[in-house]
């Protein structure tokens, strides 16, 4: 199963502000370039609990359409307010999550949420990473990258610059987390 990250960050590397707001991603009218094409290629979404709660609070669950959404949490979650979405909870290590998704026949997972992205990267379970940098510095927030057990080798695929100042870079991840 292919596992991909597609996200936007401030130029200083934050996915969201400390209060979970990601309003800066749309600074200057910027929009998520090429996200629709990417999203059409995935058949399951894997979110962290905190990201799920933010999306739910903002009323954005409809953005996932009919695709299955797996929310990672070791604590019970209440999905009673979720309407018109296929949402379920899983817990465990990223390798276990991937095995369960593969056993169900999923081919391409979209990995989303700061801690979830970091855990999957550290476990060597991200194949493709697309990061769109928004031309704004916010100074503090939820970082895209955290500590990793060793170097993670990336192979540059493409970089695109857009008129609105966004710069999007795409990488394939080779070999996962390697020992130092």
C-alpha positions in Angstrom: 0.0 0.0 0.0 1.3 3.4 -0.9 1.3 6.0 1.9 1.4 9.8 1.1 1.5 13.1 2.9 0.2 16.2 1.2 0.3 19.3 3.4 0.7 23.0 3.6 3.1 24.7 6.0 4.2 28.2 6.9 7.7 29.1 5.5 9.0 28.4 9.0 7.7 24.9 8.9 4.4 24.9 10.9 1.3 23.0 10.0 -0.9 25.0 12.3 -0.7 27.7 15.0 -0.4 26.7 18.7 -4.3 27.0 18.9 -4.7 24.6 16.0 -5.7 27.3 13.5 -4.4 27.0 10.0 -5.8 30.3 8.6 -2.4 31.3 7.4 -2.5 28.6 4.8 -4.9 30.7 2.8 -3.0 34.0 3.1 -3.3 36.1 0.0 -6.0 33.9 -1.4 -3.8 30.9 -1.7 -5.5 27.6 -2.3 -4.3 24.0 -2.0 -2.8 23.6 -5.5 -3.1 20.1 -7.0 -4.8 18.7 -3.9 -7.9 17.6 -5.7 -5.8 15.5 -8.1 -3.9 14.0 -5.2 -7.0 13.3 -3.2 -8.6 11.5 -6.1 -5.7 9.0 -6.0 -6.2 7.9 -2.4 -8.8 5.4 -1.1 -8.4 5.9 2.7 -7.5 8.9 5.0 -5.6 8.3 8.2 -5.9 11.2 10.7 -4.6 11.8 14.2 -7.2 12.5 16.9 -6.3 16.1 17.3 -6.6 16.8 13.5 -9.9 15.0 13.4 -11.2 17.2 16.3 -10.1 20.4 14.5 -11.7 19.3 11.2 -14.9 18.3 13.1 -15.0 21.6 15.0 -14.6 23.6 11.8 -17.4 21.5 10.1 -15.0 20.3 7.4 -15.8 16.5 7.5 -17.6 16.8 4.2 -14.3 17.6 2.5 -13.4 13.9 2.8 -16.5 12.8 0.8 -17.3 9.1 0.9 -13.7 8.0 1.5 -13.1 6.0 4.6 -11.5 8.1 7.4 -9.5 6.3 10.1 -8.9 8.3 13.2 -5.9 7.2 15.3 -6.5 7.4 19.1 -5.9 5.1 22.1 -8.9 6.8 23.8 -12.6 6.2 22.9 -14.0 8.8 20.4 -17.5 9.9 19.9 -18.5 9.9 16.2 -22.2 10.5 16.9 -22.0 14.1 15.4 -20.3 12.9 12.2 -22.9 12.8 9.4 -22.4 11.5 5.8 -18.9 10.2 6.4 -17.4 6.8 6.9 -15.3 7.3 10.1 -13.8 4.7 12.3 -11.2 4.6 15.1 -8.0 2.5 15.2 -5.1 2.5 17.7 -1.7 1.0 17.6 1.7 1.5 16.1 1.9 2.7 12.5 3.1 -0.7 11.3 0.0 -2.3 12.8 -2.3 0.3 11.3 -0.7 -0.2 7.8 -1.1 -4.0 8.1 -4.8 -3.7 9.0 -5.4 -1.3 6.1 -3.6 -3.5 3.7 -5.6 -6.5 4.9 -8.7 -4.6 4.0 -7.5 -4.0 0.4 -6.6 -0.3 0.6 -4.1 0.8 -2.0 -3.2 4.4 -1.2 -3.5 6.1 2.2 -3.4 9.8 2.8 -1.6 10.4 6.1 -2.6 13.7 7.8 -2.0 15.4 11.1 1.2 16.6 12.7 1.9 13.8 15.2 0.6 11.2 12.8 2.8 12.3 10.0 5.8 12.4 12.4 5.1 8.8 13.7 4.6 7.4 10.2 7.8 9.1 9.0 9.8 7.9 12.0 8.5 4.3 11.3 9.6 4.5 7.6 6.0 4.3 6.4 5.7 7.3 4.2 6.4 6.8 0.5 5.7 10.3 -0.9 5.8 13.7 0.7 4.3 16.8 -0.9 4.8 20.0 1.1 3.4 23.4 -0.1 5.2 26.3 1.6 3.0 29.4 2.1 5.0 32.7 2.1 4.3 33.6 5.7 6.2 33.3 9.0 4.1 32.5 12.0 6.9 32.0 14.6 5.3 29.2 16.6 2.9 26.3 16.2 2.7 22.6 15.4 5.8 21.6 13.4 5.6 19.4 10.4 8.7 17.5 11.4 9.8 16.1 14.8 12.6 13.9 15.9 13.4 10.8 13.8 15.4 7.7 14.8 17.9 8.4 12.0 18.3 10.2 8.7 15.4 9.8 6.3 16.6 10.0 2.7 14.5 11.9 0.3 14.6 11.9 -3.5 13.4 15.2 -5.1 10.6 14.6 -7.7 9.5 18.1 -8.5 9.2 21.7 -7.3 6.6 24.1 -8.5 6.3 27.8 -7.8 2.9 29.5 -8.1 1.9 33.1 -8.9 0.5 33.5 -5.4 3.9 32.8 -3.8 3.3 29.2 -2.9 6.2 26.8 -3.5 5.4 23.1 -3.6 8.0 20.4 -3.4 7.4 16.7 -3.9 9.7 13.9 -2.6 9.8 10.2 -2.7 11.2 8.7 0.5 13.8 6.1 0.0 14.6 3.4 2.5 12.6 5.0 5.3 14.2 5.7 8.6 17.8 4.6 8.5 20.2 3.9 11.4 22.9 6.5 11.9 
